[in-house]
Amino acid sequence: MAGRNHLYVPGPTNTPDSILQAMHVSMEDHRSPIFPELVKPVLEDLKKIFQTEKGTAFAFPATGTAGWEVALTNTLSRGDKVLSYRFGQFSHLWIDMAKRLGLDVEYTEVPWGEGVPLDALQARLAQDSNHEIKALLITHNETATGVTSDLAGVRKALDATSHPAMFYVDGVSSIASLDFRMDEWGIDAAVSGSQKGFMMPAGLALLAFSEKALAARETAQCTRGFLDLNDHLMHNPGGYFPYTPSTPMLYGLRESIRLLLEEGLDNVFARHQRLAEGVRQAVAAWGLTLCAKEPKWYSNSVSAVMVPEGVSAQDIIMTAFNKYNLSLGGGLSEVAGKLFRIGHLGDLNELSLVSALAGVEMALRDNGVNIEAGSGVGAACEYWRKTG
Ligand SMILES: *Cc1c(COP(=O)(O)O)cnc(C)c1O
């Protein structure tokens, strides 16, 4: 098919040319005396993206899913109680992993389309006067539903109840695109991956741990092998890895961080906010609704759009791909067939996003959804034109 594929799944995202070029390198000796010149600044600068000075950053040759496991197994023991909320496929999978690792997972079912219920959280923490809850597992941006939870609010609930539980966050689809303040919000373990806001191929689990979480290694009894932080802590400070790192990925990460810091994190967040708002204007102009139930839950990195009764979201996604070479995200698990997702994170601007909106519009009309041609594209463009 002539022309390029328009990649609007919420990860992997589009990779800027400069990152692709930075990764196009010959292999090199990862034990050489100059290798630390690459590794040490990358791990130090990675902390800036997590907005932490006190924490320690890590890069594992893995994906975000492994990042969940790193956080859990390095700091907890079988039978430890953790508290979580299930409101989409990703929060579901993290809970499922915690169970498989033998943790005592207490979780609440929250309607898909909502996020962490702060009042209920605070009430539960207040009730836990013996401090049996060792950690909170919070999915910052639920990629399956396009819902962002209020992490500052979670911190407030912990502080208001003087609860010492550790605060773990899945930031795979938020870090490097939505505001994420590890130190300010007192986050103990932050998990991300290379293929979303970092605009790289999948293949790196990117993490940061607080001093408190690192200290918990001393008592954590969960079995760990390849994902043991101790091996990294032994080698990273000298600028090395405990095994063979993927050097192209490290060069890519260096360029990714350079791009993010060059734009400035606040500008990155503002760009995502503004682009997302244009998408929301388009959805409203089509007369459709988001899975996210209220504006306070709206995600600036992904919009999950509900399709009208009687229409299959899967058909729309297939038309978009087969006819227009546009890749959209599907509905996962409980929302399969009911929604499609437009990923709007990473390397994109107004006009790249127009291609996604135009493709969605055509695919909707092709599948009998009665929307006016150009309505969504027009609404988004007018919003961007006036706010640029
Ligand atoms: C993509 C994603 C994951 C899974 O990451 P992988 O890199 O695919 O393992 C986990 N959590 C969230 C919120 C995600 O968006």
PDBQT file of the ligand as one rigid body, heavy atoms in Angstrom, charges set to zero:
ROOT
HETATM    1  C1  LIG A 401       1.028  -0.713  27.688  1.00  0.00    +0.000 C 
HETATM    2  C2  LIG A 401       0.711  -0.763  29.138  1.00  0.00    +0.000 A 
HETATM    3  C3  LIG A 401       1.207  -1.761  29.963  1.00  0.00    +0.000 A 
HETATM    4  C4  LIG A 401       1.937  -2.966  29.437  1.00  0.00    +0.000 C 
HETATM    5  O1  LIG A 401       3.165  -2.650  28.999  1.00  0.00    +0.000 OA
HETATM    6  P1  LIG A 401       3.984  -3.697  28.082  1.00  0.00    +0.000 P 
HETATM    7  O2  LIG A 401       5.143  -2.848  27.708  1.00  0.00    +0.000 OA
HETATM    8  O3  LIG A 401       3.102  -4.067  26.945  1.00  0.00    +0.000 OA
HETATM    9  O4  LIG A 401       4.354  -4.836  28.930  1.00  0.00    +0.000 OA
HETATM   10  C5  LIG A 401       0.952  -1.691  31.308  1.00  0.00    +0.000 A 
HETATM   11  N1  LIG A 401       0.223  -0.703  31.827  1.00  0.00    +0.000 NA
HETATM   12  C6  LIG A 401      -0.294   0.267  31.063  1.00  0.00    +0.000 A 
HETATM   13  C7  LIG A 401      -1.095   1.340  31.708  1.00  0.00    +0.000 C 
HETATM   14  C8  LIG A 401      -0.064   0.270  29.697  1.00  0.00    +0.000 A 
HETATM   15  O5  LIG A 401      -0.576   1.238  28.935  1.00  0.00    +0.000 OA
ENDROOT
TORSDOF 0
